[in-house]
């Protein structure tokens, strides 16, 4: 074996490793982008849920305050329970929506990460992904 043959073999091996590393880096980036989309979507849903709940609680509080102001101090002292805002259902619903959003976002995130990990592992191993064949639509005669 001469020196040129060794250099060519090393060069070929380096090019193979380099291309696989580049493919793994691209797969990693795509996975991070997908994971970011999942997390951002989950956070946006939570913000919307909590904003709506906050507005409902504020409206209930203002309504109770207006009622207390209209009825007067003596009516409030006589029966203060009537003037408390009702927001229990709003808070419970917001909490339930939060738990559901965390669960769904977590499931989606795990799916994205597992798929990304498999894609990166396949790139490093040099395994090409199998493309799914499109199903042909069958027309009724």
VOGU-3710 file (C-alpha; in Angstrom, 3 decimals, decimal comma):
1> xxxxxxxxxx> 0,000/0,000/0,000  1,481/3,306/-0,962  0,992/6,692/0,609  -1,444/7,957/-2,039  -3,780/5,008/-1,502  -3,848/5,634/2,260  -4,530/9,340/1,718  -7,403/8,552/-0,679  -8,964/6,083/1,772  -8,721/8,554/4,650
11> xxxxxxxxxx> -10,107/11,305/2,440  -13,037/9,094/1,397  -13,753/8,151/5,013  -13,561/11,774/6,083  -16,002/12,819/3,355  -18,428/10,094/4,447  -18,247/11,134/8,100  -18,521/14,785/7,128  -21,658/14,246/5,041  -23,277/12,164/7,788
21> xxxxxxxxxx> -22,429/14,800/10,394  -23,940/17,492/8,191  -27,102/15,413/7,751  -27,290/14,880/11,523  -26,884/18,628/12,113  -29,690/19,398/9,654  -31,949/16,808/11,295  -31,138/18,307/14,705  -32,045/21,781/13,517  -35,322/20,582/11,994
31> xxxxxxxxxx> -36,158/18,813/15,257  -35,466/21,959/17,267  -37,668/24,030/14,954  -40,535/21,542/15,284  -40,107/21,382/19,070  -40,132/25,173/19,238  -43,370/25,292/17,234  -44,992/22,801/19,635  -43,914/24,727/22,739  -44,874/28,133/21,328
41> xxxxxxxxxx> -48,303/26,815/20,316  -48,843/25,400/23,810  -47,793/28,632/25,502  -50,021/30,705/23,220  -52,971/28,492/24,128  -52,233/28,934/27,829  -51,938/32,697/27,484  -55,282/32,831/25,691  -56,968/30,635/28,318  -55,618/32,606/31,254
51> xxxxxxxxxx> -56,334/35,965/29,647  -59,966/34,996/29,112  -60,219/33,681/32,683  -58,647/36,862/34,049  -61,076/39,041/32,113  -64,046/36,979/33,347  -62,861/37,261/36,962  -62,278/40,995/36,618  -65,752/41,483/35,130  -67,301/39,442/37,957
61> xxxxxxxxxx> -65,412/41,507/40,538  -66,436/44,806/38,974  -70,040/43,653/38,762  -70,060/42,715/42,453  -68,442/46,010/43,385  -71,003/47,987/41,383  -73,826/46,046/43,021  -72,379/46,696/46,488  -71,916/50,380/45,704  -75,505/50,652/44,436
71> xxxxxxxxxx> -77,058/48,785/47,371  -75,096/50,683/50,004  -72,924/49,843/52,986  -75,748/48,643/55,236  -76,913/46,039/52,689  -73,357/44,747/52,303  -72,895/44,488/56,066  -76,230/42,701/56,450  -75,473/40,009/53,831  -71,838/40,144/52,567
81> xxxxxxxxxx> -71,931/36,709/50,872  -74,280/38,007/48,181  -71,658/40,523/47,066  -68,797/38,075/46,563  -67,960/37,509/42,899  -68,606/34,028/41,570  -65,446/32,887/39,842  -64,962/29,362/41,103  -66,087/27,753/37,849  -63,866/30,079/35,828
91> xxxxxxxxxx> -60,808/29,179/37,891  -61,540/25,448/37,805  -62,089/25,543/34,030  -58,844/27,464/33,501  -56,973/24,949/35,635  -58,465/22,021/33,723  -57,584/23,648/30,400  -54,041/24,232/31,665  -53,586/20,590/32,645  -54,962/19,469/29,276
101> xxxxxxxxxx> -52,688/21,884/27,387  -49,609/20,697/29,298  -50,503/17,074/28,628  -51,100/17,556/24,895  -48,022/19,738/24,469  -45,888/17,214/26,333  -47,150/14,345/24,181  -46,489/16,285/20,978  -43,039/17,311/22,203  -42,087/13,735/23,070
111> xxxxxxxxxx> -43,222/12,586/19,624  -41,143/15,300/17,917  -38,057/14,528/20,006  -38,293/10,759/19,461  -38,749/11,242/15,724  -35,844/13,678/15,656  -33,618/11,325/17,623  -34,390/8,470/15,234  -33,690/10,734/12,273  -30,332/11,823/13,728
121> xxxxxxxxxx> -29,375/8,237/14,574  -30,261/7,151/11,026  -28,170/9,968/9,556  -25,164/8,988/11,647  -25,580/5,314/10,754  -26,032/6,164/7,073  -29,543/4,723/6,869  -31,709/6,533/4,357  -35,319/7,167/5,397  -37,937/5,080/3,672
131> xxxxxxxxxx> -40,344/7,288/1,779  -43,977/6,379/2,055  -45,659/5,546/-1,203  -48,657/7,629/-2,141  -51,877/5,705/-2,319  -53,675/5,840/-5,623  -57,248/7,006/-5,534  -59,616/4,473/-6,980  -62,494/5,937/-8,937  -65,853/4,230/-8,945
141> x> -66,839/2,951/-12,373
//
